[in-house]
Amino acid sequence: VGATSNDVTVSLDDVAAVPLRVEKSTSTPTLDEPGGTFSFSVDVTNDSTVDVATISDIDDNWAGDAPLTDSGSQDLQSSCVNAAGDAITFPYDLGTGETITCTFTQDHFGNADDSWTDAVTVAATDDDGDDVGATSNDVTVSLDDVAAVPLRVEKSTSTPTLDEPGGTFSFSVDVTN
């Protein structure tokens, strides 16, 4: 006895895209004026349990806080490693639950209390083509005031005494900053 079953159709529902988690930090939140090299780190994590995220670009964007008007960005693609510490290239497929870390430096110079706010932007799509890019938290770095050091002034003479009725005394002054 032969029998034929009915057809059954199944389908897969798309899981909503999960934006990447981008966390930025600095090991040098302040430097003494006039400034110098600040060090930063950013962790990019794919919190999706389903979709791989393809990262196409990572940029650090910074701007001077008022009254500063300088701003800029730098491409971080050459400063990133995977969990094993291996350098990665872009585009990079970030697996589910995977984290990459980028470390970089940025020079800032100015006066006491000048500050710059930085954030990292990651451009990425999941394997369904949905945008999962994200921007990190802001990190602000600043310059500390360096106490003024008084000038050192030394006065000397090569003729401390003269016979009377007097005459011309010679003096020299050395000023050191």
C-alpha positions in Angstrom: 0.0 0.0 0.0 1.6 3.3 -1.1 0.8 6.7 0.4 1.9 10.2 -0.4 2.2 12.9 2.2 1.1 16.4 1.9 3.6 19.2 1.1 4.8 21.3 4.1 6.4 24.6 3.6 8.8 26.0 6.2 10.4 29.4 6.3 13.1 31.2 8.4 12.3 34.4 10.1 15.1 37.0 10.0 16.6 37.8 13.4 16.7 41.6 14.0 20.1 43.1 13.3 22.2 43.7 16.5 24.5 46.8 16.3 28.1 46.2 17.3 29.2 47.2 20.8 32.0 49.8 20.5 33.8 50.8 23.8 36.6 53.3 23.8 39.0 54.1 26.7 42.2 56.0 27.3 45.2 55.2 29.6 46.2 58.9 29.5 43.2 61.1 30.3 45.4 64.1 31.1 48.8 65.3 30.2 50.7 68.4 31.5 50.6 71.4 29.2 51.7 71.9 26.4 50.5 68.3 25.7 51.8 65.4 23.8 50.8 61.8 22.9 47.5 60.4 24.3 47.0 56.6 24.1 43.6 55.1 23.3 42.0 51.6 23.0 38.7 50.5 21.5 37.0 47.1 21.7 34.5 46.2 19.0 32.2 43.3 19.9 29.6 41.4 17.9 26.9 40.7 20.4 24.7 38.9 17.8 24.1 35.2 18.5 23.3 34.6 14.9 24.9 37.0 12.4 28.5 37.5 11.4 29.3 41.3 11.0 31.6 42.4 8.2 33.5 45.5 9.3 34.6 47.7 6.4 36.0 50.7 8.2 37.0 52.0 11.7 37.8 55.7 12.3 38.7 57.8 15.3 37.0 61.2 15.2 38.1 64.0 17.5 37.3 67.6 18.1 38.7 70.3 20.3 36.2 71.5 22.9 35.5 75.2 23.0 37.4 77.5 22.6 39.4 75.1 20.4 38.3 74.7 16.9 40.6 71.9 15.7 39.2 68.6 14.7 40.2 65.6 12.6 40.0 61.8 12.2 42.4 58.9 11.7 41.9 55.5 10.1 42.4 52.8 12.6 42.5 49.8 10.2 46.2 49.1 10.7 46.0 49.1 14.5 43.5 46.3 15.2 44.1 42.7 16.4 41.8 39.7 17.1 41.5 37.9 20.4 44.6 35.8 19.5 46.6 39.0 19.0 46.9 38.6 15.3 46.7 41.7 13.1 43.6 41.9 11.0 42.8 43.5 7.7 39.5 45.0 6.5 37.0 44.1 5.4 37.0 41.7 8.5 34.3 39.2 9.4 33.6 39.5 13.1 32.1 36.3 14.3 29.2 36.0 16.8 30.5 36.9 20.3 33.9 37.9 18.9 35.8 41.0 19.9 38.6 42.9 18.2 40.8 45.5 19.9 42.4 48.6 18.2 45.1 50.6 20.0 46.3 54.0 18.8 47.8 57.3 19.8 46.8 60.9 19.0 48.9 64.0 19.6 47.2 67.0 21.2 48.9 70.3 22.1 47.6 73.4 23.8 47.2 75.2 27.1 46.0 74.3 30.5 42.4 73.1 30.6 42.2 72.6 26.8 40.4 69.3 26.0 39.5 67.1 23.1 36.6 64.7 22.8 37.1 61.5 20.8 34.7 58.8 19.5 35.3 55.8 17.3 32.9 55.0 14.4 32.7 51.5 13.0 31.1 50.8 9.6 29.7 47.3 9.3 26.9 45.1 7.9 25.6 41.8 9.0 25.4 38.7 6.7 21.8 39.8 5.7 23.2 43.2 4.5 21.7 45.2 7.5 23.7 48.1 8.9 25.2 47.1 12.3 27.8 49.8 12.5 28.0 51.8 15.7 29.8 54.7 17.4 31.7 54.4 20.7 31.2 56.3 23.9 32.9 59.7 24.0 36.3 59.9 25.7 37.6 63.3 26.7 41.3 64.1 27.2 42.7 67.3 28.6 45.8 69.3 29.6 46.7 70.0 33.2 48.2 73.3 34.3 51.9 73.3 35.1 52.8 75.6 37.9 54.8 78.6 36.8 58.5 78.5 37.8 59.9 81.8 38.8 62.8 83.1 36.8 66.2 82.8 38.5 68.0 86.2 38.5 71.7 86.4 39.6 73.5 89.7 39.8 77.2 89.9 40.2 80.0 92.5 40.0 83.6 92.3 39.0 84.4 95.4 40.9 82.9 95.1 44.4 85.0 97.9 45.8 86.7 101.0 44.5 89.1 103.5 46.2 87.5 106.8 47.0 86.4 109.1 45.5 84.7 106.1 43.6 84.2 105.5 40.0 82.4 103.1 37.7 81.2 99.8 39.0 80.6 96.9 36.6 77.7 94.5 37.0 76.3 91.6 35.2 72.9 90.0 35.4 72.1 86.4 34.5 68.4 85.5 34.0 67.6 81.8 33.7 64.1 80.4 32.8 
